[in-house]
């Protein structure tokens, strides 16, 4: 089951994204550092109003009444950073969300045995980390090849983005990839396990991935999870997928074609804004489409010229083509073309729509039907006349015989 814990840092990050939409995406690739800094400042300001903070060396922490402490922030120039088990006599048991954001001097980061919980996106922007190390007797976390996981191996917490590797295989058993886990990593290829259920927000943001083959176990792709993956040209979506989050593939400027599977239910706002797509087929299973999800440029205001949406008549796909959203001040004007037939691929259990251009029928269909009806009437009339003449001739012949 996906984690329900939502941190203040991520709430502010989403709020920042919302404040920029629908007029622009969360950030351009060039402005990502500026967004990180403003988000961190907002997080600092908000949290400082709620809790009293203390500083010890490079670390700022929040003490608890039970003698434990939350590591709130680290500002350091250390390359081999060791997180202490205690700060001023308080046992460090938790690392707050965004605690190490943008600390790009760190090459190795060691966590003590006392850490029981690591919040979302702790290591975003730490692009020099080559290895995470966890004390052997830590009951909550472990590392494998320098990658940070939960001790049971079900949650991939953070990948060391300072590594030069371009490919990575996620181990079997991982069910969730945490927020920002791979953000900014130099990976062009990732192999996903069949156990994977969730890809969290920002997980692969700004990575140079070229293709994705998502597993048939995946249920949800989080917000901004693949935003600004400019090299991405091909995606294999599974039939298990139910939700595609807001801006999930936004600004993937070389993504020209996708095939969404029957079973998908929700595509959130700006999910595919700023891609190279000029058309899309949306399955009838989709019942919710967020504003600017399809057919919009990166600014989420400009509509793609002559964008075509294929779908079932009466479905949400058709509704989206002319949908009006007064709250966000936008109105869609997309061409809708109905999917007239379906071919079921029983081997993969997916439905692939055959795209039929209905423009000809929309223009001439009525006249074809009228002509066919008139021809039928004419044929029936000829038959009746011929039959009548034949009967009359027969009657006349009978009279002459008498």
Buried (B, 14 or more C-beta within 10 A) or exposed (E): EEEEEEBBBBEBBBEBBEEEBBEBBBBBEEEBEEBBEBBBEBBBEEBEEEEEBBEBEBBBBBBBEEEBBBBBBBEBEBEEBEBBBBBEEBBBBBBBBBBBBBBBEBBBBBBBBBBBEBBBBBBBBBBBBBBBBBBEEBEBBBBEEBBBBBEEBEBBBBBBBBBEEBEBEBBEEBBBBBBBBBBBBBBBBBEBBEBBBBBBBBBBBBBBBBEBEBBBBBBBBBBBBBBBBBBBBBBEBBBBBEBBBBBBBBBBBEBEEBBBBBBBBBBBBBBBBBBEBEBBBBBBBBEEBBBBBBBBBBEBBEBBEEBBBBBBEEBBBBBBBEBEBEEBEBEBEBEBBBBBEEEEEEEEEBBBBEBBEBEEBEEEEEEEEEEEEEEEEEEEEEEEEEEEEEEEEEEEEEEEEE
